[in-house]
Amino acid sequence: MIDEQTKIAQILTMHPKAAEVFREYGLECQGCSGAKHESLRQGAINHGLDVEELMQKLNALLQE
């Protein structure tokens, strides 16, 4: 399960479509050097996104 503290790079390895979800929000996390160090919460805040919404969408992938 993904929580607010999960690193973005880790999320990208958890499901092949995770990068697509990030792109839906205008994020190109696969090519970002900060993905290794930035948590989902930090990334959402830095880009003005709702962390809860993003987290729910990513966790839904893991339920498929």
PDB file of N, CA, C, O and CB in Angstrom:
ATOM      1  N   MET A   1       0.829  -1.179   0.000  1.00  0.00           N
ATOM      2  CA  MET A   1       0.000   0.000   0.000  1.00  0.00           C
ATOM      3  C   MET A   1       0.883   1.256   0.000  1.00  0.00           C
ATOM      4  O   MET A   1       1.932   1.299   0.643  1.00  0.00           O
ATOM      5  CB  MET A   1      -0.948  -0.009   1.213  1.00  0.00           C
ATOM      6  N   ILE A   2       0.441   2.243  -0.717  1.00  0.00           N
ATOM      7  CA  ILE A   2       1.153   3.512  -0.822  1.00  0.00           C
ATOM      8  C   ILE A   2       0.605   4.470   0.224  1.00  0.00           C
ATOM      9  O   ILE A   2      -0.608   4.618   0.374  1.00  0.00           O
ATOM     10  CB  ILE A   2       1.021   4.115  -2.250  1.00  0.00           C
ATOM     11  N   ASP A   3       1.515   5.119   0.946  1.00  0.00           N
ATOM     12  CA  ASP A   3       1.074   6.162   1.875  1.00  0.00           C
ATOM     13  C   ASP A   3       1.796   7.456   1.522  1.00  0.00           C
ATOM     14  O   ASP A   3       2.572   7.500   0.568  1.00  0.00           O
ATOM     15  CB  ASP A   3       1.348   5.755   3.365  1.00  0.00           C
ATOM     16  N   GLU A   4       1.540   8.491   2.282  1.00  0.00           N
ATOM     17  CA  GLU A   4       2.098   9.817   1.978  1.00  0.00           C
ATOM     18  C   GLU A   4       3.617   9.853   2.030  1.00  0.00           C
ATOM     19  O   GLU A   4       4.240  10.698   1.386  1.00  0.00           O
ATOM     20  CB  GLU A   4       1.546  10.838   2.939  1.00  0.00           C
ATOM     21  N   GLN A   5       4.218   8.949   2.786  1.00  0.00           N
ATOM     22  CA  GLN A   5       5.672   8.957   2.950  1.00  0.00           C
ATOM     23  C   GLN A   5       6.410   8.059   1.960  1.00  0.00           C
ATOM     24  O   GLN A   5       7.641   8.039   1.936  1.00  0.00           O
ATOM     25  CB  GLN A   5       6.018   8.537   4.343  1.00  0.00           C
ATOM     26  N   THR A   6       5.661   7.315   1.143  1.00  0.00           N
ATOM     27  CA  THR A   6       6.287   6.439   0.155  1.00  0.00           C
ATOM     28  C   THR A   6       7.036   7.294  -0.872  1.00  0.00           C
ATOM     29  O   THR A   6       6.499   8.269  -1.397  1.00  0.00           O
ATOM     30  CB  THR A   6       5.222   5.536  -0.545  1.00  0.00           C
ATOM     31  N   LYS A   7       8.261   6.917  -1.141  1.00  0.00           N
ATOM     32  CA  LYS A   7       9.066   7.651  -2.118  1.00  0.00           C
ATOM     33  C   LYS A   7       8.505   7.445  -3.526  1.00  0.00           C
ATOM     34  O   LYS A   7       8.048   6.357  -3.875  1.00  0.00           O
ATOM     35  CB  LYS A   7      10.546   7.199  -2.056  1.00  0.00           C
ATOM     36  N   ILE A   8       8.549   8.492  -4.308  1.00  0.00           N
ATOM     37  CA  ILE A   8       7.997   8.446  -5.664  1.00  0.00           C
ATOM     38  C   ILE A   8       8.693   7.378  -6.502  1.00  0.00           C
ATOM     39  O   ILE A   8       8.029   6.664  -7.254  1.00  0.00           O
ATOM     40  CB  ILE A   8       8.127   9.816  -6.343  1.00  0.00           C
ATOM     41  N   ALA A   9      10.000   7.253  -6.393  1.00  0.00           N
ATOM     42  CA  ALA A   9      10.732   6.238  -7.155  1.00  0.00           C
ATOM     43  C   ALA A   9      10.234   4.837  -6.799  1.00  0.00           C
ATOM     44  O   ALA A   9      10.124   3.977  -7.674  1.00  0.00           O
ATOM     45  CB  ALA A   9      12.249   6.348  -6.888  1.00  0.00           C
ATOM     46  N   GLN A  10       9.938   4.608  -5.535  1.00  0.00           N
ATOM     47  CA  GLN A  10       9.419   3.311  -5.112  1.00  0.00           C
ATOM     48  C   GLN A  10       8.040   3.060  -5.724  1.00  0.00           C
ATOM     49  O   GLN A  10       7.752   1.952  -6.175  1.00  0.00           O
ATOM     50  CB  GLN A  10       9.346   3.234  -3.574  1.00  0.00           C
ATOM     51  N   ILE A  11       7.196   4.080  -5.740  1.00  0.00           N
ATOM     52  CA  ILE A  11       5.853   3.955  -6.323  1.00  0.00           C
ATOM     53  C   ILE A  11       5.958   3.565  -7.795  1.00  0.00           C
ATOM     54  O   ILE A  11       5.189   2.733  -8.277  1.00  0.00           O
ATOM     55  CB  ILE A  11       5.059   5.282  -6.171  1.00  0.00           C
ATOM     56  N   LEU A  12       6.893   4.157  -8.493  1.00  0.00           N
ATOM     57  CA  LEU A  12       7.062   3.868  -9.922  1.00  0.00           C
ATOM     58  C   LEU A  12       7.420   2.410 -10.174  1.00  0.00           C
ATOM     59  O   LEU A  12       7.158   1.894 -11.260  1.00  0.00           O
ATOM     60  CB  LEU A  12       8.137   4.766 -10.515  1.00  0.00           C
ATOM     61  N   THR A  13       8.014   1.735  -9.192  1.00  0.00           N
ATOM     62  CA  THR A  13       8.371   0.320  -9.355  1.00  0.00           C
ATOM     63  C   THR A  13       7.252  -0.613  -8.906  1.00  0.00           C
ATOM     64  O   THR A  13       7.313  -1.816  -9.164  1.00  0.00           O
ATOM     65  CB  THR A  13       9.638   0.009  -8.574  1.00  0.00           C
ATOM     66  N   MET A  14       6.237  -0.080  -8.241  1.00  0.00           N
ATOM     67  CA  MET A  14       5.176  -0.911  -7.672  1.00  0.00           C
ATOM     68  C   MET A  14       4.120  -1.339  -8.691  1.00  0.00           C
ATOM     69  O   MET A  14       3.471  -2.371  -8.518  1.00  0.00           O
ATOM     70  CB  MET A  14       4.508  -0.171  -6.551  1.00  0.00           C
ATOM     71  N   HIS A  15       3.950  -0.548  -9.752  1.00  0.00           N
ATOM     72  CA  HIS A  15       2.951  -0.880 -10.779  1.00  0.00           C
ATOM     73  C   HIS A  15       3.379  -0.230 -12.091  1.00  0.00           C
ATOM     74  O   HIS A  15       3.795   0.929 -12.099  1.00  0.00           O
ATOM     75  CB  HIS A  15       1.509  -0.399 -10.359  1.00  0.00           C
ATOM     76  N   PRO A  16       3.283  -0.958 -13.193  1.00  0.00           N
ATOM     77  CA  PRO A  16       3.726  -0.408 -14.475  1.00  0.00           C
ATOM     78  C   PRO A  16       2.943   0.822 -14.934  1.00  0.00           C
ATOM     79  O   PRO A  16       3.448   1.596 -15.748  1.00  0.00           O
ATOM     80  CB  PRO A  16       3.631  -1.464 -15.524  1.00  0.00           C
ATOM     81  N   LYS A  17       1.718   1.020 -14.431  1.00  0.00           N
ATOM     82  CA  LYS A  17       0.921   2.169 -14.855  1.00  0.00           C
ATOM     83  C   LYS A  17       1.030   3.363 -13.905  1.00  0.00           C
ATOM     84  O   LYS A  17       0.343   4.366 -14.099  1.00  0.00           O
ATOM     85  CB  LYS A  17      -0.520   1.762 -14.982  1.00  0.00           C
ATOM     86  N   ALA A  18       1.871   3.269 -12.896  1.00  0.00           N
ATOM     87  CA  ALA A  18       2.018   4.376 -11.949  1.00  0.00           C
ATOM     88  C   ALA A  18       2.495   5.644 -12.658  1.00  0.00           C
ATOM     89  O   ALA A  18       2.035   6.741 -12.341  1.00  0.00           O
ATOM     90  CB  ALA A  18       3.001   3.995 -10.829  1.00  0.00           C
ATOM     91  N   ALA A  19       3.401   5.502 -13.601  1.00  0.00           N
ATOM     92  CA  ALA A  19       3.900   6.669 -14.341  1.00  0.00           C
ATOM     93  C   ALA A  19       2.766   7.364 -15.094  1.00  0.00           C
ATOM     94  O   ALA A  19       2.763   8.588 -15.224  1.00  0.00           O
ATOM     95  CB  ALA A  19       5.008   6.250 -15.326  1.00  0.00           C
ATOM     96  N   GLU A  20       1.800   6.578 -15.593  1.00  0.00           N
ATOM     97  CA  GLU A  20       0.657   7.156 -16.298  1.00  0.00           C
ATOM     98  C   GLU A  20      -0.191   8.014 -15.365  1.00  0.00           C
ATOM     99  O   GLU A  20      -0.680   9.074 -15.756  1.00  0.00           O
ATOM    100  CB  GLU A  20      -0.200   6.051 -16.918  1.00  0.00           C
ATOM    101  N   VAL A  21      -0.361   7.548 -14.135  1.00  0.00           N
ATOM    102  CA  VAL A  21      -1.131   8.323 -13.159  1.00  0.00           C
ATOM    103  C   VAL A  21      -0.425   9.641 -12.882  1.00  0.00           C
ATOM    104  O   VAL A  21      -1.064  10.693 -12.854  1.00  0.00           O
ATOM    105  CB  VAL A  21      -1.327   7.524 -11.845  1.00  0.00           C
ATOM    106  N   PHE A  22       0.874   9.594 -12.677  1.00  0.00           N
ATOM    107  CA  PHE A  22       1.619  10.833 -12.441  1.00  0.00           C
ATOM    108  C   PHE A  22       1.484  11.780 -13.633  1.00  0.00           C
ATOM    109  O   PHE A  22       1.324  12.987 -13.455  1.00  0.00           O
ATOM    110  CB  PHE A  22       3.107  10.525 -12.172  1.00  0.00           C
ATOM    111  N   ARG A  23       1.547  11.227 -14.854  1.00  0.00           N
ATOM    112  CA  ARG A  23       1.415  12.065 -16.049  1.00  0.00           C
ATOM    113  C   ARG A  23       0.036  12.711 -16.139  1.00  0.00           C
ATOM    114  O   ARG A  23      -0.087  13.834 -16.628  1.00  0.00           O
ATOM    115  CB  ARG A  23       1.679  11.239 -17.303  1.00  0.00           C
ATOM    116  N   GLU A  24      -0.994  12.021 -15.677  1.00  0.00           N
ATOM    117  CA  GLU A  24      -2.343  12.598 -15.663  1.00  0.00           C
ATOM    118  C   GLU A  24      -2.379  13.895 -14.844  1.00  0.00           C
ATOM    119  O   GLU A  24      -3.196  14.781 -15.094  1.00  0.00           O
ATOM    120  CB  GLU A  24      -3.354  11.580 -15.089  1.00  0.00           C
ATOM    121  N   TYR A  25      -1.492  13.984 -13.883  1.00  0.00           N
ATOM    122  CA  TYR A  25      -1.415  15.163 -13.019  1.00  0.00           C
ATOM    123  C   TYR A  25      -0.329  16.139 -13.478  1.00  0.00           C
ATOM    124  O   TYR A  25       0.001  17.093 -12.774  1.00  0.00           O
ATOM    125  CB  TYR A  25      -1.150  14.737 -11.577  1.00  0.00           C
ATOM    126  N   GLY A  26       0.219  15.887 -14.664  1.00  0.00           N
ATOM    127  CA  GLY A  26       1.217  16.784 -15.225  1.00  0.00           C
ATOM    128  C   GLY A  26       2.622  16.561 -14.688  1.00  0.00           C
ATOM    129  O   GLY A  26       3.477  17.441 -14.789  1.00  0.00           O
ATOM    130  N   LEU A  27       2.861  15.394 -14.120  1.00  0.00           N
ATOM    131  CA  LEU A  27       4.166  15.094 -13.529  1.00  0.00           C
ATOM    132  C   LEU A  27       4.913  14.067 -14.377  1.00  0.00           C
ATOM    133  O   LEU A  27       4.351  13.052 -14.786  1.00  0.00           O
ATOM    134  CB  LEU A  27       4.001  14.575 -12.084  1.00  0.00           C
ATOM    135  N   GLU A  28       6.162  14.345 -14.629  1.00  0.00           N
ATOM    136  CA  GLU A  28       7.036  13.418 -15.352  1.00  0.00           C
ATOM    137  C   GLU A  28       8.033  12.840 -14.358  1.00  0.00           C
ATOM    138  O   GLU A  28       9.235  13.087 -14.462  1.00  0.00           O
ATOM    139  CB  GLU A  28       7.772  14.129 -16.544  1.00  0.00           C
ATOM    140  N   CYS A  29       7.541  12.083 -13.410  1.00  0.00           N
ATOM    141  CA  CYS A  29       8.355  11.595 -12.302  1.00  0.00           C
ATOM    142  C   CYS A  29       9.433  10.608 -12.712  1.00  0.00           C
ATOM    143  O   CYS A  29      10.462  10.507 -12.044  1.00  0.00           O
ATOM    144  CB  CYS A  29       7.480  10.960 -11.290  1.00  0.00           C
ATOM    145  N   GLN A  30       9.217   9.882 -13.792  1.00  0.00           N
ATOM    146  CA  GLN A  30      10.219   8.899 -14.208  1.00  0.00           C
ATOM    147  C   GLN A  30      11.548   9.548 -14.542  1.00  0.00           C
ATOM    148  O   GLN A  30      12.599   8.955 -14.296  1.00  0.00           O
ATOM    149  CB  GLN A  30       9.720   8.118 -15.405  1.00  0.00           C
ATOM    150  N   GLY A  31      11.527  10.727 -15.084  1.00  0.00           N
ATOM    151  CA  GLY A  31      12.761  11.388 -15.469  1.00  0.00           C
ATOM    152  C   GLY A  31      13.274  12.382 -14.444  1.00  0.00           C
ATOM    153  O   GLY A  31      14.258  13.078 -14.694  1.00  0.00           O
ATOM    154  N   CYS A  32      12.624  12.457 -13.299  1.00  0.00           N
ATOM    155  CA  CYS A  32      12.984  13.448 -12.292  1.00  0.00           C
ATOM    156  C   CYS A  32      13.987  12.885 -11.295  1.00  0.00           C
ATOM    157  O   CYS A  32      13.766  11.823 -10.713  1.00  0.00           O
ATOM    158  CB  CYS A  32      11.739  13.936 -11.562  1.00  0.00           C
ATOM    159  N   SER A  33      15.079  13.595 -11.103  1.00  0.00           N
ATOM    160  CA  SER A  33      16.094  13.132 -10.154  1.00  0.00           C
ATOM    161  C   SER A  33      15.594  13.204  -8.707  1.00  0.00           C
ATOM    162  O   SER A  33      16.116  12.499  -7.843  1.00  0.00           O
ATOM    163  CB  SER A  33      17.371  13.964 -10.305  1.00  0.00           C
ATOM    164  N   GLY A  34      14.603  14.034  -8.437  1.00  0.00           N
ATOM    165  CA  GLY A  34      14.067  14.159  -7.084  1.00  0.00           C
ATOM    166  C   GLY A  34      13.192  12.992  -6.670  1.00  0.00           C
ATOM    167  O   GLY A  34      12.887  12.842  -5.486  1.00  0.00           O
ATOM    168  N   ALA A  35      12.782  12.164  -7.616  1.00  0.00           N
ATOM    169  CA  ALA A  35      11.881  11.043  -7.322  1.00  0.00           C
ATOM    170  C   ALA A  35      12.471  10.065  -6.313  1.00  0.00           C
ATOM    171  O   ALA A  35      11.731   9.417  -5.573  1.00  0.00           O
ATOM    172  CB  ALA A  35      11.543  10.305  -8.600  1.00  0.00           C
ATOM    173  N   LYS A  36      13.783   9.955  -6.277  1.00  0.00           N
ATOM    174  CA  LYS A  36      14.429   9.029  -5.336  1.00  0.00           C
ATOM    175  C   LYS A  36      14.308   9.501  -3.894  1.00  0.00           C
ATOM    176  O   LYS A  36      14.276   8.691  -2.968  1.00  0.00           O
ATOM    177  CB  LYS A  36      15.898   8.857  -5.694  1.00  0.00           C
ATOM    178  N   HIS A  37      14.242  10.801  -3.713  1.00  0.00           N
ATOM    179  CA  HIS A  37      14.281  11.371  -2.370  1.00  0.00           C
ATOM    180  C   HIS A  37      12.949  11.956  -1.918  1.00  0.00           C
ATOM    181  O   HIS A  37      12.727  12.151  -0.723  1.00  0.00           O
ATOM    182  CB  HIS A  37      15.332  12.431  -2.308  1.00  0.00           C
ATOM    183  N   GLU A  38      12.076  12.231  -2.857  1.00  0.00           N
ATOM    184  CA  GLU A  38      10.835  12.931  -2.556  1.00  0.00           C
ATOM    185  C   GLU A  38       9.702  11.954  -2.259  1.00  0.00           C
ATOM    186  O   GLU A  38       9.462  11.012  -3.014  1.00  0.00           O
ATOM    187  CB  GLU A  38      10.449  13.841  -3.715  1.00  0.00           C
ATOM    188  N   SER A  39       9.011  12.194  -1.146  1.00  0.00           N
ATOM    189  CA  SER A  39       7.840  11.373  -0.816  1.00  0.00           C
ATOM    190  C   SER A  39       6.658  11.832  -1.663  1.00  0.00           C
ATOM    191  O   SER A  39       6.689  12.896  -2.281  1.00  0.00           O
ATOM    192  CB  SER A  39       7.497  11.464   0.707  1.00  0.00           C
ATOM    193  N   LEU A  40       5.627  11.014  -1.676  1.00  0.00           N
ATOM    194  CA  LEU A  40       4.421  11.381  -2.413  1.00  0.00           C
ATOM    195  C   LEU A  40       3.868  12.698  -1.879  1.00  0.00           C
ATOM    196  O   LEU A  40       3.452  13.560  -2.653  1.00  0.00           O
ATOM    197  CB  LEU A  40       3.356  10.265  -2.314  1.00  0.00           C
ATOM    198  N   ARG A  41       3.863  12.851  -0.581  1.00  0.00           N
ATOM    199  CA  ARG A  41       3.362  14.081   0.036  1.00  0.00           C
ATOM    200  C   ARG A  41       4.184  15.298  -0.409  1.00  0.00           C
ATOM    201  O   ARG A  41       3.625  16.329  -0.784  1.00  0.00           O
ATOM    202  CB  ARG A  41       3.390  13.955   1.573  1.00  0.00           C
ATOM    203  N   GLN A  42       5.503  15.169  -0.364  1.00  0.00           N
ATOM    204  CA  GLN A  42       6.367  16.279  -0.777  1.00  0.00           C
ATOM    205  C   GLN A  42       6.131  16.640  -2.241  1.00  0.00           C
ATOM    206  O   GLN A  42       6.033  17.816  -2.590  1.00  0.00           O
ATOM    207  CB  GLN A  42       7.847  15.920  -0.554  1.00  0.00           C
ATOM    208  N   GLY A  43       6.041  15.629  -3.088  1.00  0.00           N
ATOM    209  CA  GLY A  43       5.815  15.873  -4.510  1.00  0.00           C
ATOM    210  C   GLY A  43       4.482  16.557  -4.769  1.00  0.00           C
ATOM    211  O   GLY A  43       4.393  17.481  -5.578  1.00  0.00           O
ATOM    212  N   ALA A  44       3.445  16.095  -4.075  1.00  0.00           N
ATOM    213  CA  ALA A  44       2.127  16.698  -4.252  1.00  0.00           C
ATOM    214  C   ALA A  44       2.129  18.154  -3.799  1.00  0.00           C
ATOM    215  O   ALA A  44       1.607  19.025  -4.494  1.00  0.00           O
ATOM    216  CB  ALA A  44       1.068  15.906  -3.477  1.00  0.00           C
ATOM    217  N   ILE A  45       2.708  18.412  -2.650  1.00  0.00           N
ATOM    218  CA  ILE A  45       2.767  19.783  -2.130  1.00  0.00           C
ATOM    219  C   ILE A  45       3.570  20.676  -3.069  1.00  0.00           C
ATOM    220  O   ILE A  45       3.159  21.795  -3.374  1.00  0.00           O
ATOM    221  CB  ILE A  45       3.388  19.803  -0.718  1.00  0.00           C
ATOM    222  N   ASN A  46       4.705  20.179  -3.521  1.00  0.00           N
ATOM    223  CA  ASN A  46       5.572  20.976  -4.402  1.00  0.00           C
ATOM    224  C   ASN A  46       4.897  21.333  -5.725  1.00  0.00           C
ATOM    225  O   ASN A  46       5.252  22.324  -6.363  1.00  0.00           O
ATOM    226  CB  ASN A  46       6.861  20.220  -4.680  1.00  0.00           C
ATOM    227  N   HIS A  47       3.924  20.520  -6.131  1.00  0.00           N
ATOM    228  CA  HIS A  47       3.258  20.759  -7.407  1.00  0.00           C
ATOM    229  C   HIS A  47       1.806  21.207  -7.238  1.00  0.00           C
ATOM    230  O   HIS A  47       1.046  21.252  -8.206  1.00  0.00           O
ATOM    231  CB  HIS A  47       3.308  19.508  -8.252  1.00  0.00           C
ATOM    232  N   GLY A  48       1.429  21.537  -6.008  1.00  0.00           N
ATOM    233  CA  GLY A  48       0.090  22.057  -5.746  1.00  0.00           C
ATOM    234  C   GLY A  48      -1.023  21.055  -5.969  1.00  0.00           C
ATOM    235  O   GLY A  48      -2.117  21.426  -6.395  1.00  0.00           O
ATOM    236  N   LEU A  49      -0.755  19.778  -5.683  1.00  0.00           N
ATOM    237  CA  LEU A  49      -1.739  18.724  -5.899  1.00  0.00           C
ATOM    238  C   LEU A  49      -2.313  18.227  -4.583  1.00  0.00           C
ATOM    239  O   LEU A  49      -1.714  18.406  -3.523  1.00  0.00           O
ATOM    240  CB  LEU A  49      -1.117  17.568  -6.667  1.00  0.00           C
ATOM    241  N   ASP A  50      -3.473  17.605  -4.664  1.00  0.00           N
ATOM    242  CA  ASP A  50      -4.123  17.005  -3.507  1.00  0.00           C
ATOM    243  C   ASP A  50      -3.499  15.629  -3.271  1.00  0.00           C
ATOM    244  O   ASP A  50      -3.703  14.707  -4.060  1.00  0.00           O
ATOM    245  CB  ASP A  50      -5.675  16.898  -3.716  1.00  0.00           C
ATOM    246  N   VAL A  51      -2.746  15.496  -2.195  1.00  0.00           N
ATOM    247  CA  VAL A  51      -2.037  14.247  -1.922  1.00  0.00           C
ATOM    248  C   VAL A  51      -3.006  13.093  -1.701  1.00  0.00           C
ATOM    249  O   VAL A  51      -2.721  11.969  -2.115  1.00  0.00           O
ATOM    250  CB  VAL A  51      -1.133  14.407  -0.703  1.00  0.00           C
ATOM    251  N   GLU A  52      -4.129  13.340  -1.067  1.00  0.00           N
ATOM    252  CA  GLU A  52      -5.104  12.271  -0.807  1.00  0.00           C
ATOM    253  C   GLU A  52      -5.662  11.716  -2.114  1.00  0.00           C
ATOM    254  O   GLU A  52      -5.775  10.501  -2.279  1.00  0.00           O
ATOM    255  CB  GLU A  52      -6.255  12.791   0.080  1.00  0.00           C
ATOM    256  N   GLU A  53      -6.006  12.597  -3.032  1.00  0.00           N
ATOM    257  CA  GLU A  53      -6.550  12.176  -4.326  1.00  0.00           C
ATOM    258  C   GLU A  53      -5.520  11.365  -5.107  1.00  0.00           C
ATOM    259  O   GLU A  53      -5.836  10.312  -5.660  1.00  0.00           O
ATOM    260  CB  GLU A  53      -6.997  13.399  -5.150  1.00  0.00           C
ATOM    261  N   LEU A  54      -4.309  11.854  -5.146  1.00  0.00           N
ATOM    262  CA  LEU A  54      -3.241  11.168  -5.864  1.00  0.00           C
ATOM    263  C   LEU A  54      -2.957   9.807  -5.236  1.00  0.00           C
ATOM    264  O   LEU A  54      -2.791   8.813  -5.942  1.00  0.00           O
ATOM    265  CB  LEU A  54      -1.966  12.025  -5.878  1.00  0.00           C
ATOM    266  N   MET A  55      -2.903   9.767  -3.921  1.00  0.00           N
ATOM    267  CA  MET A  55      -2.638   8.524  -3.202  1.00  0.00           C
ATOM    268  C   MET A  55      -3.755   7.500  -3.464  1.00  0.00           C
ATOM    269  O   MET A  55      -3.473   6.320  -3.675  1.00  0.00           O
ATOM    270  CB  MET A  55      -2.502   8.800  -1.684  1.00  0.00           C
ATOM    271  N   GLN A  56      -5.002   7.940  -3.452  1.00  0.00           N
ATOM    272  CA  GLN A  56      -6.123   7.033  -3.714  1.00  0.00           C
ATOM    273  C   GLN A  56      -6.053   6.460  -5.120  1.00  0.00           C
ATOM    274  O   GLN A  56      -6.301   5.273  -5.329  1.00  0.00           O
ATOM    275  CB  GLN A  56      -7.454   7.756  -3.515  1.00  0.00           C
ATOM    276  N   LYS A  57      -5.718   7.298  -6.069  1.00  0.00           N
ATOM    277  CA  LYS A  57      -5.640   6.840  -7.461  1.00  0.00           C
ATOM    278  C   LYS A  57      -4.508   5.814  -7.635  1.00  0.00           C
ATOM    279  O   LYS A  57      -4.675   4.811  -8.329  1.00  0.00           O
ATOM    280  CB  LYS A  57      -5.423   8.045  -8.414  1.00  0.00           C
ATOM    281  N   LEU A  58      -3.368   6.071  -7.006  1.00  0.00           N
ATOM    282  CA  LEU A  58      -2.247   5.139  -7.098  1.00  0.00           C
ATOM    283  C   LEU A  58      -2.558   3.825  -6.379  1.00  0.00           C
ATOM    284  O   LEU A  58      -2.228   2.753  -6.887  1.00  0.00           O
ATOM    285  CB  LEU A  58      -0.981   5.774  -6.512  1.00  0.00           C
ATOM    286  N   ASN A  59      -3.179   3.895  -5.220  1.00  0.00           N
ATOM    287  CA  ASN A  59      -3.545   2.676  -4.493  1.00  0.00           C
ATOM    288  C   ASN A  59      -4.589   1.867  -5.254  1.00  0.00           C
ATOM    289  O   ASN A  59      -4.616   0.641  -5.146  1.00  0.00           O
ATOM    290  CB  ASN A  59      -4.071   3.024  -3.100  1.00  0.00           C
ATOM    291  N   ALA A  60      -5.436   2.524  -6.011  1.00  0.00           N
ATOM    292  CA  ALA A  60      -6.427   1.812  -6.815  1.00  0.00           C
ATOM    293  C   ALA A  60      -5.735   0.924  -7.852  1.00  0.00           C
ATOM    294  O   ALA A  60      -6.229  -0.156  -8.176  1.00  0.00           O
ATOM    295  CB  ALA A  60      -7.378   2.811  -7.510  1.00  0.00           C
ATOM    296  N   LEU A  61      -4.599   1.378  -8.368  1.00  0.00           N
ATOM    297  CA  LEU A  61      -3.831   0.552  -9.307  1.00  0.00           C
ATOM    298  C   LEU A  61      -3.415  -0.754  -8.654  1.00  0.00           C
ATOM    299  O   LEU A  61      -3.478  -1.815  -9.277  1.00  0.00           O
ATOM    300  CB  LEU A  61      -2.591   1.309  -9.810  1.00  0.00           C
ATOM    301  N   LEU A  62      -2.993  -0.678  -7.412  1.00  0.00           N
ATOM    302  CA  LEU A  62      -2.508  -1.866  -6.718  1.00  0.00           C
ATOM    303  C   LEU A  62      -3.637  -2.854  -6.441  1.00  0.00           C
ATOM    304  O   LEU A  62      -3.385  -4.038  -6.213  1.00  0.00           O
ATOM    305  CB  LEU A  62      -1.831  -1.472  -5.413  1.00  0.00           C
ATOM    306  N   GLN A  63      -4.858  -2.380  -6.461  1.00  0.00           N
ATOM    307  CA  GLN A  63      -6.019  -3.244  -6.218  1.00  0.00           C
ATOM    308  C   GLN A  63      -6.476  -3.964  -7.479  1.00  0.00           C
ATOM    309  O   GLN A  63      -7.261  -4.909  -7.400  1.00  0.00           O
ATOM    310  CB  GLN A  63      -7.167  -2.427  -5.656  1.00  0.00           C
ATOM    311  N   GLU A  64      -5.995  -3.531  -8.638  1.00  0.00           N
ATOM    312  CA  GLU A  64      -6.422  -4.148  -9.913  1.00  0.00           C
ATOM    313  C   GLU A  64      -5.928  -5.570 -10.024  1.00  0.00           C
ATOM    314  O   GLU A  64      -6.191  -6.239 -11.023  1.00  0.00           O
ATOM    315  CB  GLU A  64      -5.915  -3.335 -11.110  1.00  0.00           C
TER     316      GLU A  64
END
